[in-house]
Amino acid sequence: MTAPGPFRAGLRPIPARADLEQEWKALEDRADGSFFTSWIWIGCWLESLPTAIRPMVLRIAKGDRTVGLGILVKKRIWRSGVVPSRALFLNATGDSELDELTVEYNGLLAERGREHDVLRGACKALLARRGWDEWVLDAVQMAPSTGAADAELTVIVDHERPCHSVQLRRLGSSVDAYLAELGQKTRYNIRRSLKAYGEICPVRLDEAGTAGEAAACLDGLKQLHQAHWTSRGRRGSFGNRFFDQFHARFVREAPKGAVQLLRIRAGDVVIGYLYNFVYRGYVYSYTAGFNYAVVSEQNRPGLVAHALAIEHNRQAGHAVYDLMAGHGEYKQSLGTSSSTLGWYVVRRNRRRWAIERALRAVRGQSPAVQTRPAEEGAGR
């Protein structure tokens, strides 16, 4: 039974890792959070941050029971290049290099059934604290509601993106049953590509089962990923040192079953790799590396890889294969259901924002704050 009494919230420096881990995991057991609000991700992220970053923990309690947790990082930013803002970032840093990890399904970790109360409590607690101008919540499912603080806070919708997924338990008993649910063009392309690859050798999917296999798959994925993005004049995410080192560590240290690295090949010819996260029956398709030179025609490694991975995870008994946020055509083509993530900013009502709005109007820009470019990742 939930402890009696009003909600209380506080923002403090990160405590000893063991203490925060114990508290976080205890709340996680009573919450419906995502992989990106689990201790598996948060713990590794905190350990990986540069020492110059000083995160704080936002704790919401009811009585003596913790009902909400989140990590906030404060950073001074400049809106429209001239308007200063002391921003708080939820489970992120505000530094584009560090945030290229691109957290999705973000949010406060909240006790089941208390999600709205926790978010409102967090807004009220922050309002009572000096030293900040806006709270940035990227890629969250639930829009912030400021409740009684409406007169002093404004919620801005920066932008929204669709998330396409496949409900695995609604599929039939084979990959053909899944393909039957797709559009005719997508189904045709997958089957033609499978046939083209099959002329080299039957296509197979393997999942890394050991630490050594996982490291080898990640290395192979990185090489294909970087080759693709650099050929398009982009750096590619693994060209970011923090991103590269974080995932090498994450694959090495994550608990068994949390990371899924898949290799798709025709004989000895690698078609591609998929790097997924697995949490409570959800499979999050995080990033990939594909070989776009296997055959001269009907070469669609991404469609084939995801179709086979969907079947692989259906057989494994998972519930959802999530293609993550974005407007990519392949996500729309492969998904059978969708939801929406929002990028929001909770602002104190300051006079300076009128200056920013005026500047944006003069420049003919959208009134949205654009916390970062709307481009979908930086090659992830």
DRENKEZA-89241 format. One record per residue: residue in one letter; x, y, z of N, C-alpha, C, CB in turn. Coordinates in pm, whole numbers, plus 50000, padded with zeros to 5 digits. Each point is the difference from the previous one (the first is absolute). Glycine has a CB too. Example, Ala and Ser with C-alpha at 12.3 -4.5 7.8 and 13.67 -1.06 7.14 Angstrom:
! residues 2
a513194943150780499115011950000500905012050000498114988350125 s501545022249803500825011950006499235010950073501184993749785 
//
This chain:
! residues 380
m500854988150000499155011950000500885012450000498164987750122 t501485022349799500785012349990499955007650132499545001149753 a501605004050288500085007250126499155012749994502314990850040 p497085013250075499165011950002500855012649994498274987650131 g501045024149853500715012750003500195005849862501144992450204 p499235020649788500175006749871501284995649929498745019550091 f501334983949781501224997249925501075010250038498664990149809 r502545005250209501155008650025501044997249892499545000550251 a501205009649712501034998149898501245007950036498244996349825 g502894998350137501275006850026500994997249889499594998350246 l501355010849737501044998949899501345000950070498525010149819 r502274979150172501254999350075501104993949914498724998050214 p502545003949828501114993449929499824984950002501545019050060 i499014974349841499914985449992500634993850126500085000849746 p499204990450324500574993450118500984989049959497905005050129 a502584987749966500894988749972499334990649901501055001850230 r499724993349675499424991849892499184988350056501935006349854 a498604986750248499304988450054498645003950058502204989250050 d497745022450014498745004550060498985003549892501265008650201 l499204998849697499075003749892499544987749924501135022349979 e499774968349996499634987749930498924992450076502314998749903 q497865000150228499014992850081498645006849994501834992250151 e498155021149863498745007349998499374999549862500855015050181 w499974986549714499485000149863499384986449965501755017049935 k498964972450098499504986649966498734996850077502334992649951 a497595011850175498794997550080498805006949936501394998150209 l498805014449744498905007049933499714993849864500615021150121 e500424974949810499844993949867499094987850006502275008349935 d497824984250172499144988250017498535003750011501904988350112 r497825024349926498625004550017499585009749891500264996850245 a500525003649646499765009849895499844993349864501305017050131 d498134990449775499864995349862500915008049907497614993150046 g503615009049996500945007849920500514992249881500655012250205 s500164994649715500594994049881501444995650028498535014249854 f502094979950047501404996350012500865012250034499634981349835 f500015030350110500825011850017499805006950135499925002849755 t499124992550324499885004850138500334988950099498265016549927 s502254972350022500404989050087501405002750055498564983849869 w501795009850240501345001650055501054994249906499054999050232 i500584991449687500954994349903500605011249916498694978449992 w500465030649957500475011149917500515011750086498374993249822 i500825011250274500335011750080501314997950076497575005350023 g502624983050034501214997550077501265001049916498664985550148 c501315008449734501175000449912500225014249949499604976149932 w499325030950038500115013949952500675008850105497944996949858 l501625002150266500595008150107501484996950018497785000850113 e502574986549880501404996050015500855004849885499254980250128 s500155021849756500755003549880500175015049979499164979249901 l500045028950167500055014549979501365005750043497525001250035 p502965008949893501255006750042499835005850141500555005549759 t500564995350314499935004850139499555014650009501804983950058 a498335023649832499565013950001498495001350006502045005949872 i497244983750089498545000050005499574996750143499824993149755 r499335015350303499554998150138498504997350004501855015050083 p497734972849894498564997050002499425000850140500314985349801 m498385017150203499275000250126498844990149990500645024350043 v498914971150071498854990850001498775007650048501514980050042 l497425019149880498715005650037499194988650062500065017849814 r499574983950311499294989350073498635005250043502194990050081 i496775002549886498645003450043499554989150096499475012249781 a500044991750334499614990350102498585002850049502414997450070 k496964992249979498705001250067500164993150135498655000549780 g501305007450325500364994650129501484996549998497674991250036 d502674996850006501404995949999500314990949881500035001950250 r499104998049650500134991149886500395007949874498294984250102 t502765011749832500405006349875499064995549889502415001150076 v496975008749856499074996749891500465005349865498165000250167 g502915007649832500515005149873501475003450008497745008949950 l502994988449941501425003149993500365004549858500504983250183 g500445025949809500525004149870501375006350020497685003549910 i503104996949984501325006150005499945013249923501154977250019 l499285033550042500025013149936501445005149990497685005050088 v502625001249799501305006449980499745014449959501114978049932 k499585031250134499835014249972501055004849901499035003450228 k500535004449673500915005449900499515013649954500634976749926 r500295032850061499665013149947499994999249848501025011750201 i497874992349740499864999749854499555013849951499444975250004 w500595026649865499615012849940498914997449898502315009750036 r496514995749991498884998749907500135010949892498514990350184 s501295005649693500125009149885501365006949996497535003550008 g503434990650058501365005249995500295011550095500014992749769 v498955013450290500235011950082499274999850135500305012349789 v498714979150228499224999950123500524989050093497975008749877 p502624995150237500574989950090498934992450077502045014150021 s498244973350006499074991850077500764989850083498235003249824 r501374995750301500544989550088499044988249989501125016850161 a499284973249763499104988949967500324987650082499765009149770 l499194983750266500134986950065499574989449899499565009850232 f501274980249746499724989549902499704986950074501495011249827 l497424982350134499594987550064500704988249936497785010050055 n503014982950023500724988149954500845002949875498184985750097 a502335026449897500845004449890500875011450053498284993249822 t502625012150094500965010050048499875013649933501514981450047 g497835019349838499985012349924501225001949912498665009650180 d502294981149829501205000149916499744990749882501545004950200 s498495000349677499624992049883500914987949980499115020749896 e502174980450141500904988649986499624988750095501835015649930 l497904987950193499624989950099498594994749976501525011150166 d497604997449786498604996049981499744993149867499375019050144 e501694978649778499814992349877499584985650030501715014549887 l498354981550239499444987050039498524999349965501684998250187 t497655013149811498625001349952499044991050078500895005749774 v498874998350350499044993050083498595001749945501495003350201 e497744986049797498585000549962499174993350109500594999849752 y498105002050242499134995250108500575004650134499304979849863 n501055033050139500585006450116498905003650100501895009049859 g498494996150254499025004550099500494997750140498204995249839 l501035009550257500274996950140499614985550026499615024150069 l501204968850006499604986850045498975001950109502274989649942 a496515005750036498895002950092499294987150041499715022549894 e499874977250230499254988650050498744998149916500895003850234 r498824983949735498854996549916498715006350054501134978449937 g498185028949974498765006750039500225013850057499074977950043 r502195026049980500315013150058500695009249898500204989150225 e499815007049649500805007249900499655014949992500174978849873 h498545024550119499605014149988500285007650129498224993449836 d501555000250278500275006650128501495003050014498044988250103 v502795002549854501455001850011500465011549912500274975650048 l499215025249830500415010749909499555013650051499904983949809 r498875016850241499515012650056500815003950124497704995149912 g502604994950170500795002850120501395005049966498724982550120 a501875012049774501325004449958499975014549954500554976649934 c498415027149989499895013849952499855009850117498944991649788 k500235004850310499815008750116501285001350080497604993350008 a503124995650007501245000450078501055008749931499504977150089 l500605021749781500975008049927499625014850005500484980549850 l498235022450146499565013850004500425006750131498054994149852 a502004998150254500385005450131501525001650014497964989450097 r502775006449802501465000550005500525010749905500104975450061 r500835032449982500605010349916501124994149914499415017450173 g501054990949733501204996549926499784992749868501074999050217 w497685000949732499764993649870498905007849927500694977250090 d499335021649778499035007049917499094990749921501615018349984 e498904969849982499174990649924500444985650027499645017449822 w499404973650164500224985750021499714993149867499385001150248 v501644992249700499924993749868499724985150016501585017349903 l497324978150039499614985950005499934994949856498705003250218 d502324989749741500084994849864499444985849991502005014549959 a497244982849935499554986649965499224993150111501954998549851 v497045008550201499174994450106498624996549945501255013450172 q498124976949889498684995649955498885008450060500914977149976 m499335028550143498955007450069500375014750005499424979850138 a499705028749808500255014450000499985005250143498985002249771 p501945006850264500015005450136498785008550026502484999749998 s496984998950123498855008050044500425007250125498304983949899 t501615029150102500505007750114498955002250108501575011149844 g497214985150132498965000750102499815013950057500504976650053 a499615024550080499755012650068501025010749965498974987250184 a502135008949754501055009649968499835006149861501524987250148 d497335010649789499795004449862500305014949979498284982349979 a501405025950122500195014549984501475003849997497825003650116 e503044987749933501425003450010500884991949905499585005950236 l499874984049703500754991449908499264998849868500984987350194 t499775011449700499434997749867500614987549940499625024849967 v499544966449977500484988049935500025002449849499104985250187 i502055012749752500165001849856500234986549935500945023250034 v498344974149859500234988049919501055003549896497624991250037 d503575003649979501075002549902499654992749870501745002650184 h498164984149823499554992249885499584986250047501535012849844 e497864979750069499574986350029500454990949886498005008450133 r502184978949899500374990249899499234987050023502305010549979 p497354982849913499304987250014500994988950037498275007449833 c501214982550233500774987850030499234988349941501005009850215 h499644983049697499354988549936500514987150064499745012949784 s499364977750234500374987550066499174988549945500635012650207 v499744975349835499294987849960499574992850127501324998049783 q497404999550229499474992550114500204985149971498275018250054 l502784976150001500434986549962498984989250036502345007750031 r496954994050077499084989550044498714999849920500985002050226 r498855007849687498835000149913500294993749864499215020450116 l502064976149864500384994249871499634985249995501875016549981 g498174978249900499764985649983501224992150041498415004749813 s501714983450132501044990750045501234999849911498204986450097 s501955023349812501185000049913500265013949947499574976249936 v501605025650003500355012949942499035003749887502414996150061 d497054993949872499045002749893498735006650055500904980349871 a498725015850250498825006150061500245014950025499394978050107 y501845025449935500345014150020500025007449866501344993950204 l499305000249696500085006549870498625002549940502214989049964 a496865002350067498655001649948499325012550053499844975349981 e500645029950133499415012050058500585012849941499614987250209 l501455011649713500675011849946499405004149866502094993350119 g498275018749837499565004649870500574991449889499815023050091 q499534976849797500424991549889501435003149954497614998449928 k502735014350064501335003949954501084995350096499005019849887 t500774982150242500984995850101500184984949998499395019750142 r499494973149852500044985449996500764995249877497814998950124 y501935007349763500684996349875501515002550011497915005649869 n502485005950184501435003350011500744990550092499425023749958 i499964972650152500654990750093500194986349934498995012350196 r499974982849740500094986849939500994999749883497644995850069 r502385014749850500945000649889501445000950050498245011049861 s501974996550246501355001350057500454986750062499585024450044 l499524969150027500344986950056500384990149890498455004350192 k500824996349698500304991149887501375003349942497554997949949 a502765015250036501295004049944501154995750091498905019449887 y500944982550243501044995850093500124984750002499585020650140 g499274972749848499984985450003500744993649885497865001650116 e502335005949776500774994749887501484999050032498315009749844 i502134997850259501374998650049500064988050094500415024949979 c498694975050117499924989450100498755002750083502564996650008 p496814993250050498825002550082500285010550108499254976649956 v499805032550065500175010850097499724994850140499355017249827 r501494986650267499814995850138500255011650095500684976549939 l498715022850176500185009950106500604993150121498055013949916 d503014992050139500654994850120499995010750108501454984749862 e498305011250262500085009250114501264997250079497495001550011 a503245009050022501214998650080499654993750134501065020049885 g499684969650152499694993050124501045001650109498794984149862 t502405020750101501085001950096500505014449993500664975749982 a500125028250118500565013550002500895002349878499905000250252 g500864989549712500875001249884499235001749871501674986250119 e497255006249866499175001149880499325013749994499624975150003 a499945029750113499355013150004500975011049960498474991850180 a502755007749871501015010149967500324999549851500964998350232 a499134989649711500304998549857498865005549915501404979850050 c497355017749991498845005249927499965015250006498734979050049 l501555026550070499995014650012501085006249912499134997950235 d502024995849759501085005149915499614999449853501694992750171 g497714996149788499554998749861498935010149966500564975850007 l498505026150086498945009949980500595013949985498414985750133 k502545017649954500605013349997500675002749866500354998850247 q500354991449699500685002049872499005002749888501874985150078 l497065007049916499005002149895499255013250020499754975149977 h499925027750146499285012250034500815012349958498904988250194 q502375012049843500845011649969500235001349849501124997550224 a499074991349710500235000449854498805006349930501464979550014 h497345016950031498795005449937499885015050022498884977950032 w501255026550094499775014050030501115009149948498734992850200 t502515002749809501095008549948499925001249848501454993150193 s498034996649739499845000949855498985010549961500614975949981 r498535027950116498985010349976500445013650055498234982250009 g503035018650029500525012650051499675002850144499825008149774 r499774981650301499665001550141501044993050086497545001449944 r502565002750179500994994050089499624985950042500575022850080 g498164974749940499564987250055500165000150150500634988349788 s498465005550284499995000750146501254994250064497564998849990 f503004990749951501194994050060501255008549975498964977449969 g500905033249952501075009749988500055009350120499794998649754 n499195000750330499955007350126500674991350106497845012449934 r503244992550122500794991850093499184995650121502055012249926 f497144996950130499204996350116499004989149965500265023150091 f499054978549798499044989949953500694986449983498665018049884 d502484982150049500754987649972500414993250130500825009849784 q499774997750307500504994150125498854995650090502045014449984 f496884993350017498864996250082499474986449959499425024050033 h500384973849836499404987449957500954988250011498575013149847 a502724989350137500954989150024499884995550146501575009149822 r498335000550267499854996850143498644993750028501535019050056 f497424986749884498654995250028499844985449958499135023349971 v501354973349909499894986249952500804990650090499705008349763 r501404996650289500864991850086499394998050139501985008549875 e497335001850179499584999650140498504997550021501875015250044 a497324986349855498554998450017499664985850045499595017649824 p499404980750258499624986650045499564991449882499315009450221 k500874977649793499674990749893498545001549960501754984050084 g498045016749786498645001149947499545014149973499524979550120 a501215030749933499575013849980500415005349863500165003550245 v500944991349701500505004249869499824988549901501685015750107 q497824987749777499824990049894500765004749876497714993050093 l503334999649871500765003049879499774988849900501755012950130 l497704990749754499634990349899500855001949874497664999350092 r502754989749850500735000449873499194992549895502245001350119 i497575005149766499244994049889500984997849886497805011250070 r502234976849877500984997149894499464989649902501865005550158 a498764994549725499754989749899501314992449985498195013849877 g501884974650183501274992950003501005007950082499544989749775 d501625013650165501025007950069499855015049972501534980549986 v497495023149934499825014149964499045006550100500414994949754 v500105014950318499185007050100499085010149931501824997050173 i496885001949856499015009449948499855011950094498794981149885 g501315016350244499905011050095499964995350144498825012849826 y501194997050263499934997650145498925009050059502474993750009 l496875001550095499045007850076500435000150147498134994349837 y501785017550225500345001850141498715004250070502445006649949 n497004984250131498735002050066500154999350151498834990449801 f500215015550269499894998750145498734992250032501275021850038 v498794970150067498854991850038499665002950146500634981949833 y498085021150191499585003650135498524997150016501795017750015 r497894973250077498614996850033499164996849877500225014850197 g500334977449713499264995649883500065009549882498544988450154 y502065023449864500155009749892501394998849940498365015650110 v501704984549758501285000149929500125013649932499974974449964 y501025033350076500215013449946501114999449894499265010850219 s500394992149658500964999649890500815013050001498474985049861 y502725014650196500755012250029500835005149883500074992450233 t500774999149710500795004249885500424987749919500835020450125 a499774982149760500304989049907501165003649910497604992850006 g502924997049927500995001949895499684990349889501775007650164 f498124997349711499594991649889501025000449886497625004050062 n502444984949868500874998749883499155002849876501524983050117 y498735028349819499185004049885500614995649867499215019450134 a501774971449872500664995649876499974984949984501475020050013 v497554973550048499954985349992499604995649860499404998750243 v499555007249704499554996849864499755013149927498974977950074 s500995021749795499845012349922498555004749993501974993349867 e497084997450146498585003549997499284993450116500085002549749 q498775003150285499184994750110500814999150130498644986949833 n502215023150188500875000050118499395009050108502054995949854 r497144998350231499355007450107500314993250133498155007749844 p503084994050202500434992850121499215003950125502254998549900 g497355014550110499275004250119498644993450012501195021549986 l498064978349906498694993650003500114985250034499185016649832 v501784976850105500184985650025500434997450143500614996749760 a500365011150289500514997950136498895001850104502265007849924 h496975002950064498945002350098498894989649990500535024449992 a499134971649888498964989749985500424987050068499285010549783 l501984985650198500504987850064500115001850151501254994349791 a499155017750254500105002650143498634999850067502055013749959 i496954991049971498634999750054499554985650020499475021849884 e500804969850019499654985850015500824993550111499404999149757 h501885004250251500874994650104499475003450139501975002049844 n497595010450174499525004250131498594995250029501455019849981 r497774977849914498694993750021500194986050054498995013649814 q501944979150126500274986450046500574999950142500414993249762 a500305017450274500605000950134498965003550107502165006849895 g496624996550061498935002850096499895014550045500294977150073 h500425031949859499905014150036498685005849951502515002149991 a497125009550067498675005649972500015010549889499434995650235 v501605012949762500025011449907501395001549940498185011550132 y501854991149737501235003649931499855014649962500444976249911 d500325032550154499835014549985501085005749909498955001350228 l500625005149663500925005849904500455014050040498914986549823 m500635018350290500415012850059499485011949921502044988750089 a498215023349966499415012149944500625004149868499515007250231 g499664998549682500525005249874499014998649887502284994550077 h497985013049817499125000049883500544991249888499255023050062 g501794969149966500604991749897498984991249929502115000350131 e498024998849738499054992249922499984985450043500355015649808 y500834978950224500044985950037499264997550131502194997749881 k497825011950210499274998550126498504999249974501825012550122 q497694996549792498584999949966499624987249925500035025049991 s500884970449922499714988249919499934987350083501115011149809 l499754988050293500104987750077499094999850122502324998149922 g497305013650128499185000550121498554996249974501515017650085 t497884976750017498584996549992499175007950101500634977049922 s500035031050162499325009050092500925011850028498684980850106 s500775029849953500835011850023499555007650123500425001549756 s500495006650297499735009050111500795012849973499604980750167 t500445028349929500685012849979500855003550120498135007649854 l503054997850119500865005750103500045015149981501404978650014 g498695028750097500045014549993501265005750062497545000150006 w502915011149936501135007650052499425012950058501674990049830 y498435011650303499335011050069501005008650079497924986050015 v501685026350008500765009050086499025006550098501755004349817 v498544994450312499225006750105500775012550039498974978050086 r500455033649891500695012650024499375008150113500655000249760 r500215005850320499525010750087499585011749912501524992650192 n497475014349848499555011449920500935011950023497604991850012 r503335009949894501005010750009499795010049886501654984250109 r498735028249914499895010249897500894997049880499455016750176 r501674976649852500964997349892499404991749887501825001250169 w497154990849862499434991549895499275008449895499774981250166 a499735030549874499395008949902501055004849900498275007250170 i502954994949879501105004049911500304988749902500975014950180 e499064972849872500294988749912498914998449894501214988650188 r497525012949853498924998649903500095010749892498554990250179 a501815021949862500135010949904501144997349901499115016150171 l501994978749881501134996849913499634989249899501575006350184 r497724983649863499614989249911499025005049894500364983350185 a498765025749854499045005549905500725008149892498235000650180 v502755007549861500775008049904500724991149900500295017950173 r500214970849878500754990749914499084990549922501885001350163 g496834999849861499064991249931500094985650045500145015149809 q500284982850317500154986550053498764995750075502465003550015 s497434983250001498894994450077500085004850144499944979749851 p498925022050216500025003950141500504988950092498125015349951 a501984972349997500534989050081501435003050037498474983649887 v501965011550230501315003650052501144992449934498915005350213 q500814983249726501034991849936501184997450093499315009349778 t500484981850319501054996850096501214993949932498274996650175 r501514996949711501104995349917499424998149860501234988450196 p499605010349702499454998549864499004988749992502125008949908 a496844992950015498944989949988500454988149919498325018050019 e502884982349928500564988849926500024987850091501415015649856 e498284972950091499844988150083501364993850033497754996049897 g502815008450214501294995150041501105005949914498934978950080 a502285016649942501145004949922500674988249933500345019550157 g498854972149783500544988249936499864987550084501575014649883 r497564986050219499824988150085499164989849925500175013950210 
//
